[in-house]
Amino acid sequence: MTGPSGHRLRIFTPKPPLTIGGSVREIWAFRELVWQLASREVRVRYKQTVLGVVWAVLQPLSMMAIFTLVFGRLARLPSDGLPYPLFYFTALVPWAYFSGGLSAASNSLTNEAGLLTKIYFPRAVIPLAALMAASLDFAIAASLLALMLAFYGIVPQPVWGLLPVLVGIQVAFTLGIGLLLAAANVTYRDVRYAIPLLLQLWLYATPIVYPLSLIPVRLRPGYVLVNPMAVLMDGYRSVLLRAASPDPLLLVLGGVMAAVVCVASFAYFRRAEWRFADIV
């Protein structure tokens, strides 16, 4: 179809529920919209701020300082022989992405209520863009972590090739939980208020202030199935600080669970998205 100015227009109309593969292809067709929404989110977040992108590292740095003092120096929790600041910061960087991305994704649909009621596009684009914007903070904090590793004399090792696997599992799990909470938040606004409490409890249920070695070996597979973030925290520490591979069984269990959560949440999101514009 040709518009008034002679430019060719592409018209997207709502379709019946698609398969998972069809839904992914549809989202890919709207990849420019994902990028635009993510870019706008980053600009709005840091607009008229004094510290700018420093806020991306301020949270994990401040939590590292508190954890080092309280849990390291005072409580004397074990760190598997690793320096406390490095032990905590290595886990807090991916955790900050998980918690920040989850909060942004879960509130993204209600924050974009005006857009939802105006035009058609796959609604998963919105929480996906929120997670993409949070990835910038993750990259900035990871750069600071790289400097800290160099300060402690830790150099890249071949096992660092596993880092994309860990990041991939984390992104899949974060996206799955984010889609689930975003859909639930449209119907039940209590979700918005429950998320900070959920993340606070989740932090202490994850081996961040303590090592995974404190969990009995026989309980670790079940622990990882319930909380895949556990194997990720230990995995980052193993790869970056110990130059060792994570436990293969736990890594596979965590990856499988993250994939199941992501696919199941996406399927639920697709079934629910047709009523978002009516109730948002």
Stockholm file with secondary structure:
# STOCKHOLM 1.0

chainA/1-280         MTGPSGHRLRIFTPKPPLTIGGSVREIWAFRELVWQLASREVRVRYKQTVLGVVWAVLQPLSMMAIFTLVFGRLARLPSDGLPYPLFYFTALVPWAYFSGGLSAASNSLTNEAGLLTKIYFPRAVIPLAALMAASLDFAIAASLLALMLAFYGIVPQPVWGLLPVLVGIQVAFTLGIGLLLAAANVTYRDVRYAIPLLLQLWLYATPIVYPLSLIPVRLRPGYVLVNPMAVLMDGYRSVLLRAASPDPLLLVLGGVMAAVVCVASFAYFRRAEWRFADIV
#=GR chainA/1-280 SS CBCTTSCBCCCCCCCSCCCHHHHHHHHHHTHHHHHHHHHHHHHHHHTTCSSGGGHHHHHHHHHHHHHIIIIIIISCCCCTTSCHHHHHHHHHHHHHHHHHHHHHHHHHHHHTHHHHTTSCCCTTHHHHHHHHHHHHHHHHHHHHHHHHHHHTTCCCCGGGGGHHHHHHHHHHHHHHHHHHHHHHHHHCTHHHHHHHHHHHHHHHTSTTSSCGGGSCGGGHHHHHHHCTHHHHHHHHHHHHHSCCCCCHHHHHHHHHHHHHHHHHHHHHHHHHGGGHHHHC
#=GC SS_cons         CBCTTSCBCCCCCCCSCCCHHHHHHHHHHTHHHHHHHHHHHHHHHHTTCSSGGGHHHHHHHHHHHHHIIIIIIISCCCCTTSCHHHHHHHHHHHHHHHHHHHHHHHHHHHHTHHHHTTSCCCTTHHHHHHHHHHHHHHHHHHHHHHHHHHHTTCCCCGGGGGHHHHHHHHHHHHHHHHHHHHHHHHHCTHHHHHHHHHHHHHHHTSTTSSCGGGSCGGGHHHHHHHCTHHHHHHHHHHHHHSCCCCCHHHHHHHHHHHHHHHHHHHHHHHHHGGGHHHHC
//
